[in-house]
């Protein structure tokens, strides 16, 4: 059969449903955790995964790193440092929450 397969049996349908659930569980957990920490922290954490993948590829898997990739990697982290510095510099103190009578 070609790349398009038709689910014809109960086994295929149950596998499809099972993998759907396995895909949904981490997304639900991420959504629950994301509501508990500041959005700026989530944004910074999103840069850790590609950075860890880069480090694994370079140091463990010995991927070649031409100069253009090093420059791009450096520019991304320099821009993140500037963004973080600016956010910390311009952060306003939080106002106390007034009690409602």
TAWOZI-V581555 format. One record per residue. RES is the residue in one small letter. PSI is psi as a letter, one per 40 degrees, with the letter a starting at -180 (none if undefined). OMEGA is omega in whole degrees, -180 to 180 (* if undefined). Layout:
RES;PSI;OMEGA  RES;PSI;OMEGA
This chain:
x;i;-179  x;a;-178  x;e;178  x;h;-180  x;i;179  x;h;177  x;h;-175  x;e;-176  x;i;179  x;d;-180  x;d;-179  x;d;179  x;d;-180  x;d;176  x;d;179  x;d;178  x;d;180  x;d;179  x;d;174  x;d;178  x;d;179  x;d;177  x;d;-176  x;d;-175  x;d;178  x;d;179  x;d;177  x;d;178  x;d;177  x;d;178  x;d;179  x;d;-180  x;d;-177  x;d;180  x;e;-177  x;e;180  x;i;-179  x;i;-179  x;d;179  x;d;177  x;d;178  x;d;179  x;d;179  x;d;180  x;d;180  x;e;177  x;e;-178  x;d;-178  x;d;178  x;d;179  x;d;177  x;d;176  x;d;177  x;d;-178  x;d;177  x;d;-180  x;d;-176  x;d;-173  x;d;-176  x;d;-176  x;e;176  x;f;177  x;i;177  x;i;-180  x;g;176  x;i;-177  x;d;-179  x;d;178  x;d;178  x;d;180  x;d;179  x;d;179  x;d;179  x;d;180  x;d;178  x;d;-177  x;d;174  x;d;179  x;d;176  x;d;178  x;d;178  x;d;179  x;d;179  x;d;179  x;d;180  x;d;180  x;d;178  x;d;-179  x;d;-176  x;e;-180  x;h;178  x;i;176  x;i;-179  x;i;179  x;i;177  x;i;180  x;h;-180  x;i;178  x;i;178  x;h;-178  x;none;*
